[in-house]
Amino acid sequence: MKNKKKEKTKNFKKYLLYFWSLFVLGILSIVFLFLLAGWGAFGEMPTFEELENPETNLATELISSDGKILGKYFLENRTPVKFDDLPAHLVEALVATEDERFYEHAGIDAKGTLRAAVYLGSKGGASTITQQLSKQLFTGVRSRNIFEALTQKIKEWVIAIRLERQYTKEEILTMYFNIFDFTRGAHGIRSAARVYFGKEPMDLKVEESATLVAMFKNPVLYNPYRKIFKDNSLSRRNQVLKQMEKNGYLSTKEKDSLQKLPLTINYTPEQHDDGTATYFREFLKDFLKDWTSKNKKPDGSEYNIYSDGLKVYTTIDYRMQIAAEESVKKHMTKLQKEFNRQNKKNSTAPFRSISKTDVENILRRGIKNSTRYKRLKSRGVSEDSITKIFNEKVPMKLFAWEEEIDTIMSPKDSIRYYKSFLNTGMMSMRPQTGEVKAWVGGINYKYFKYEHVKQARRQVGSTFKPFVYATAIDQLHYSPCYELPNTLYTIPKGKHDLIEDWTPTNSGDDYGGVKTLKKALAESVNTITARLIDKTGPQKVIDMAKNLGVDVSNIKPYPSIALGTPDLSVYEMVSAYSTFANKGVYVEPFVITRIEDRNGTILYQHSPVSKDVLSEETAYVVVNLLEGVTKSGSGVRLKTNSEYAKNRIDYQRAVTGYPYDFKNDIAGKTGTTQNQSDGWFIGMVPDLVTGVWVGGEERSVRFPGITYGQGATMALPIWGMYMKDLYANEEIEVSKEAFEKPANLTIPINCDEVETTDEEDFMEDFNSDF
């Protein structure tokens, strides 16, 4: 018996020794595995520097002059926030749901790990927020290979411990919020708050925070945007609220009340084709790419606008940009309806005055310029096959002003469909500083990529005439009261390099008597403009335009330029007119005030460029001439609000936005090109110059008559609606004062024939237009 007891005791001691040996060996093995992981045996580990500055792709932000985000350039739409920018309930929701003991552990939750091991994960995982951050930053997607998955997990533990040593709990939470991908182009909590709720994180409500935190479990399965997952999202949101109650962040009453709320979002996508100032953002992208190619980082590498988190501070005023886009939308929607109505009986619609062969040539050119054609051609597809593809009907989504249209149409027919839309370009700038405050390059960037502020160049019509008048005033010191005969005028061949006689005619065959320069410009009289350019010479007018910021490289010195034959951009026209408003000083337009890196270091600061072009007196006289356009000329509708006029144009008011009834001084000029292909209006008040162009992509896409085809109907209403909106917003500073008169003005401007806008004069001008 004694021997058996001794043997049992001996065996027990042996088993105990084995147990403790295995236990210690296990502990040592785990420690050894951690050491191996730390030494990089299971793959490269992040260095101290990488832990200090973990690399993430940060979006470049475009910031308006009034502090709003205009848009972003990104590979991942991520803009970092600081811990102080996060509402307390958002942080509480994350901790309560993802890591209840976050503030108690040092990277690894021993209790959670043991529970996961005993129950094999059926009662929850063991990953802490710090481990999840380490996975997001350094280890990536979990491998399906068991051994690799295990080594990844060990690496995450090691990195988590290092992160806990390196950062505070608040910094770890902030990094995790900033790194997480919420899908739908929302990388990080700030983008998620903006995309799903249209607000900054600090403005989130408790239930909205819970909705976003619910997505940490699975951003696809619990996505509130997708209809098929909305029930999942609601259920998970309520679970987050329950966890907040469990951990003492919400009372039971608060939890019950919040859980009863419906799941609502304000989906505001931030893709490159969406949002505000899309054309401007695309223009700015090219500027920034050029800038980054010439300006290097301290290590010699180029800045990347998609991932380096630059902050680009622009001159655009968000409120003015919104007003500009809304004015374009309001007017162009109505104008397009009228254009479509007038095309119903047009056999070559939307084209006019061209043959069916010409129409086919336009469509063929459109096909060859399309992305689809270029892609097929690059694959070696034959022309016959491409033609067949473009004639086959396929499902597609089309642009329409009301809402997008789902339809079945051939790609060729879709090209014709898009040719039928009138488009626009609009720019607004401060003449004293050169700051561009609004930029609308077209009606919809997603469907119409071609930009109409700086990229497009169209015939400018009568908006070029002020350059002729400015040259005559500058060189010949003519007064607005200077009179010239309103008769047919011929410049003979040989003069100014003409190869044949040139005899321009007036619109409506209006001849006879004499007219002052002020009245001649207000009424856009061609014969008198021809007389002026004959006196100054075409080259002097070209030189004037060049000094005003116009690219004259393609303008030939022929007298016909006086009537607006050159193709110019809205950008050039606005900057040129701004010189008149700025007392003769040309200031180069600019759109960026400064660029900062992700740490706030200034990388670029704008330096203004300006030059004296005209004397203050000459500039003021030109402005005075242009004021006549809105007092008694083609722009008179801006100043009119008579009851008779309202009734007379009820049929047209839906398009023009009549009446505007501006009481302040406005200088401006309308422009209409041959066959009504282009409509222009450049309007000025002392501290803001805005230009608008409207027309079709093809010059044959136009109104059949002058009633709707003139600049006063096509373009001026956008200016009028825009300025009405600006004046209605008391936060936006736009002058209603008169243009400042020079103290030493020697050129007489008060003519015996005083321009009026009473009922009789207005209707005489109005009926001559219509």
ABEGO torsion letter per residue (X at the ends): XAAAAAAAAAAAAAAAAAAAAAAAAAAAAAAAAAAAAAAGAAEBBBBAAAAABBBBBBBBBBBBAAGBBAEBBBABBBBBBBAAABBAAAAAAAAAAABAAAAABAGBBAAAAAAAAAAGGAAEBABBAAAAAAAAAAAEBBBABAAAAAAAAAAAAAAAAAAAAABBAAAAAAAAAAABBAEGGBBEAAAAAAAAAGBBAAABBAAAAAAAAAAAABAAAABAABAAAAAAAAAAAAAAAAAAAAAGABBAAAAAAAAABBBBBBBBBABAABEBGAAAAAAAAAAAAAAAAABBBAAGBBBBAAAAGBBBBBABBAAAAAAAAAAAAAAAAAAAAAAAAAAAABAAOABBGBBAAAAAAAAAAAAAABAAAAAAAAAGBBAAAAAAAAABBBBBBBBBAABBBBBBBBAAAAAAAAAABBBBBBBBBBAAAGBBABBBAEABAAABABBAAAABBBBAEAAAAAAAAAAAAAAAGBBAABBBBBBBBBBBBGBGGBABBBBBBBBGGBBEEBBBAAAAAAAGBAAAAAAAAAAAEAAAAAAAAAAAGBBAAABBBBAAAAAGABBBBAAAAAAAAAAAAAGGBBBBBBABABBBBAAGBBABBBBBBBBBABBAAAAAAAAAAAAAAAAABAAAAAABABAAAAAAAAAAAAAAGOBAGBABBBBBBBBBBBGGABBBBBBBBAABBBBBBBBBABAABBBABAAAABAAAAAAAAAAAAAAAAAABAABBBBABBBBBBAABABBABBABBBBABAAAAAAAAAAAX
